[in-house]
Amino acid sequence: MSQEYIAIFMFASMMLMLFTGQRVFGAIGAVGAIAALSLWGVGGQDIPFSAAMKLMKWYPLLTLPMFIFMGYVLSESRLADDLYRMFHVWMGPVNGGLAIGTIGLMVLVSAMNGLSVAGMAIGATIALPELLRRGYDKIMVTGVIQAGSSLGILVPPSVVLVLYAMIARQPVGQLWLAGVLPGLMMASLFIIYIWLRCKIQPHLGPAMEDAHEVSRAEKIRLLGAGVLPLAIFAAMMVPFVNGWTSLVESSAIGALTALFASVAKRRMTWQIFETCTKQTLLISCMFMWIILAALGFGAVFDGLGAVKAIDNLFTEQLGLNPWVILILMQLSFIIMGTFLDDTAMLVIVAPLYVPLVKVLGFDLIWYGVLYTITTQIAYMTPPFGYNLFLMRAMAPPEIGLGDIYRSIVPFVLIMVLALAIIMTFPQIALWLPNYVYGK
């Protein structure tokens, strides 16, 4: 059997197992292990073993539980409540101001958490009820929550970019810095759209009528709520960017700073601490099993030479331009995103796409940013986008699935525009890491 047919058979077997409801790491790892034993006999057992050893020796893996713990501490201790109160008071007097403030909230939550699901949970439980109570259009604000949560996997410290770094073997610090400007650009595009839309149609986002009731002293006091996440982010990133600490040490600083902040504000209880610890252990173990399965699966592909065979198929036999191949890869992410989450998409295609991107001559740091944006577009794309059903589970009864589908149309278009801009001008993603690490 040729290399191409073996690769196709492996992917088909894996997708079949996923459709039957098997766990992601089980489906990927089982197909990789069975293929290794079938192709190379008893010696094939060394492939998953060497992948496990490689994972255990990968020191930056320690950053994963640190950032997950930091995110859960800040989320469970409800520090985001103070953030929304700050945006509520300062942005409320403007038409669409609370929706704009919600985007600002999401940016800061992303800088604290790194998970889009956490951003969605905070937005849906804190911001959405208040926006609806203030008379905001339910379709527009539902889209705002979903779009804002997409920033969670792009703005550092992104847990998904840490996972991509492990699989693609790229520096986590450079990937984080590469996500800063694209994340801020996307947030700015969302804000511009909301401001223009509410300026043209004021009834969609009415201004707060009771803004004058909040004293200036109270407004200034509330600014402290916005300083806290920035201080946590600075305490973690400044030593790392300046080379004073390693990535692992910075992640530990971030986790400890978040814990001390929650204790200082008297938001930490033993029950919350226990919940954060258990969730951190649960998610960290899940990620480790997925990475282990992906490394084993990728090792089989390397042994087959399937990447070179597929590259030859696209470039030599079909005569496709590297940019056309890249766009097709992005489209495949959108299709897969209708029924898989971002982690599953990455580990399924990473053994094929990451080496192929390198062979085609593209920068893997830049491609990591493209991946994160494309998967979030996929998350919000009907009919089965992951975020659509997550939003339906969290939204109040008056917001139906049809409303949720309609709400994401303008924001998906904005994200596609952002993706096109970053593909056209790669330096938007690459300038900051090149500047910091090129010093």
Secondary structure, DSSP 4 states (H G I P E B T S, - for coil): --HHHHHHHHHHHHHHHHHTT--HHHHHHHHHHHHHHHHHGGGGGHHHHHHHHHHHT-GGGGHHHHHHHHHHHHHHTTHHHHHHHHHHHHHTTSTTHHHHHHHHHHHHHHHHH--HHHHHHHIIIIIHHHHHHTT--HHHHHHHHHHHHGGGGTSSS-HHHHHHHHHHT--HHHHHHHHHHHHHHHHHHHHHHHHHHHHH-GGGSPPPTTGGGS-HHHHHHHHHHHHHHHHHHHHHHHHHHTTSS-HHHHHHHHHHHHHHHHHHTT---HHHHHHHHHHHHHHHHHHHHHHHHHHHHHHHHHHHTHHHHHHHIIIIIS---HHHHHHHHHHHHHHHTTTS-HHHHHHHHHHHHHHHHHHTT--HHHHHHHHHHHHHHHHT-TTT-HHHHHHHHHS-TTS-HHHHHHHTHHHHHHHHHHHHHHHH-THHHHHHHHHHHT-
